[in-house]
Amino acid sequence: MAALALSPATVIGELEHLATHPLQFGLALAAVYVLRPFLFWPVSAVAVVLGYLYGPVAALPLALVGAGLTGMPPFCITRYASSDAGLLSVLARPGRHLVGAVGETRGVVAARLSPVPGDAISYAAGLSEVSVGAFLLGTVLGEVPWAIVAVLAGDSMRTLTVGGFRPDPTVLVGIAALGLLVVGGPAYRHFRGGPVGE
């Protein structure tokens, strides 16, 4: 019964019902974004719904704010956990190395542009001790292409199926390539021994 009550289809149906009540909708949407990482729902599904309900002009800013909000719970869990010893220390080392090579904000942007699941990036950024400001800025900037794709997909839909959204593979490759371009220069300078910068 709980699985049915918390299924994406049920929640999305409720959001659609609340769309004409801005305050209630805003509170419900914030709750969905905060709880989403623990329910293992794809963040793109919420952006698709926003595009479906409001169109791209209104939905894109909501989806970007939501991307920052939904990344905070996993980020905070690992950001404020002790990662100085044990398995967390081993997991944190590559992320800290990347952040040291390309800078906090640029590292988060590049990771968000990659096709790696968003929650894994949030956990890794927390383990890497990225600052909250750099995490939020990098998340919002890096999610722009993904949010545009999802919102436009939602806007174009007449019948909504949450599980049916699959971006074109060329879009995935293009966005991932953009992520490599974001870190290319700083990574090259880092490995050549020059200054990195943010």
N, C-alpha and C positions, 0 to 999 in steps of 0.2 A: 504494500500500500504506500509506504514512504517513497519507494522508487518511482511509483506512478505520480505521486504528488510533486516530486522534484525532478521529473523528466524534463528535458529541454522543451519538448513539444508543449507540455502543460504550462511551463513557466512562460514560454513565448506567447501562448494563447492568452495568458493573464496580462502580459505586457501590452498585447494588442488591444485588449479590453480597456486597459488603463490609459491608453494613448490620448484619450480626450480629456483626461484629468491630469494636468501638468505636474502638480505637486506630488500626487500619489505616484504618478509614473516615475518622476525623478527619484523618489525614495526607493521604489521597487527596483529601478534600474541600478541604482547604487548598490543595493543589497545583492542583486544578481552578479554584478562585477566583483564585489568583495568575496562572495561565496564561490564563484565559478572555479577558482583553482582547486578547491577541495572536492568539487564534484566532477572534475576532469572533463568539463565541457570545453569545446574549442572557442576561443575568444572571437574568431571570425563569425561564428553563428550569431552572436549578439549584434555585431556590426551589420550583418546581412539583414537582421530584423529591423534595425534602425533605418537602414536604407529603404526597406520595404514600407515602413510606417511613415517616414518623414521626408524621404527624398534626399539627394546627396548634399544639398546646401546646409540643411539643419543636422543631418545625420553624421557627417564627417567630423565636426568638432566634438559631438557627443561620443563618437567612437574613439577619438584620440584621448579625450579626458578619461574615458572608460579604460583604455589600454594602460594608462598610467595608474589608475586606481586598482585595476585587477592584478597588476604586477606587484603591488606593495605587500600583500600578505606573504607570498613566498620569499620575497626579497628580505622582509623584516625577520622572518623566521631564521634565515641563515646569517643575516647581517649581524644580529645580536646574539648568535650562538658562538661559543668558543671554538675557534678553528685553528688554535695554535698547536694542537697535538692530535695524534690519532688519525683516523680515516678522513675527518674533515680537513685536516691540515694537508693531506695528500691531494684531496679533491680541490682545495683552494689554490694550490701552487700554480697550475697552468693559467687560471684566471688572473691571478696577481701578476704573473709574467706578462700576459697580454696587456693588462691595464698599464703596467710599467712601460711597455713598448709603445703604445699608441695613445695613451691618455684615457681617463675614465669615460668621458662623454662619447668620444669617438669609438671607444671599444664597445660601449653599449649600443650605439647606433649600428655599427657593423654587425654585431651579433643579432640585433633585431631584423636587419635586412637579410640575414641568412635564413634558410628554411628550417632552422632548429626550432623545436617547440618553445613557445614563449615562456612557459613556466620554468623550463630547464634554464633558460637564460636568466630569469629572475633569481632563481636559487643560486646560480653561479655568480651573478653580480653581487649578491649578498655575501657569499663566501669570499669574494675578492675584495671585500671592504670598500666597494665603490660608495661614494657619498650619496645621500638621498637625492640631492639636487641634480647631480650628474646622472643618476639612474633615471629619474623622472624625465629630464630633458632628452636623454639618449633614447628612452623608450618612446616618447611621443614622436621624436624626429624619425626614428627607425621604423615606426609602425605606419607612417604616412602612406607608403605605397600599398601595403597590405590592407589598410583601412579603406583606401580608395577602391581597390578591387572588390572588397566585400560589400561596401556600401553601394557601389554601382550594380553589383550582382543583385542585391536586395531591391534596389530601385527598379530593376528591369523585370522582376518576378511578378507573375500574376497568381501563381499557386506556389506557396512557400513550403519547401521541405528542408528541414534543418540539416539532415544528413546528406543532401544532394549537392551542396556547394563544393566544387572542386576547381581551383584556378587552373588555367591553361599552363602546361609545363614550361612553355617559353616565358611566361610571366615569372614563374619561380626562378628560372635560370637568370633572367634579366635582373630581378631584384637582388639575388645572391651576388651577381657580378658587381652590382652597385655597392654592396657591402664590402667586397674586396677592394674596390677603388677607394672607399672611405679610409681604409687602414693601410693601403699600399705605401703611400709616401712616408708616413711616420714609422711604419715597420721597417722600411728600407733604411731610413736614417738611424733607427735604433740599432739595427744589426751592423751598420757601418760605423757606429760609435758617435754620431752627431746628436744635437739636441732634438728632442721629440716634440714638445709643445702639446697643447690641448687641442 
